[in-house]
Amino acid sequence: MLRKLTVAAFAVLFMTGALHAQNVAYKTVTGEQVKLNVDKMMSKINWSKDFNELKKKAQAEKKMIFWVDIVGDIDGGL
């Protein structure tokens, strides 16, 4: 019974177009453009290297800390 329901559900999804591949146009980005994008993104964030100082500032301003852990070289992928 469960198998019949599963097949029926997939048939409905397939017939309604829910499982069809979407037309997605991928844009090729050069390494230089990636570097410019990364530099722009990194410059707009006020990064802190001292966690204790950051905790004090967050408590004083009653704000949360947004933690980002970046592994590797962010602009070395291309």
Long-range contacts (C-beta under 8 A, 24 or more apart in sequence): 29-78, 30-78, 31-78, 34-75, 34-77, 34-78, 35-75, 38-74, 38-75, 39-75, 42-74
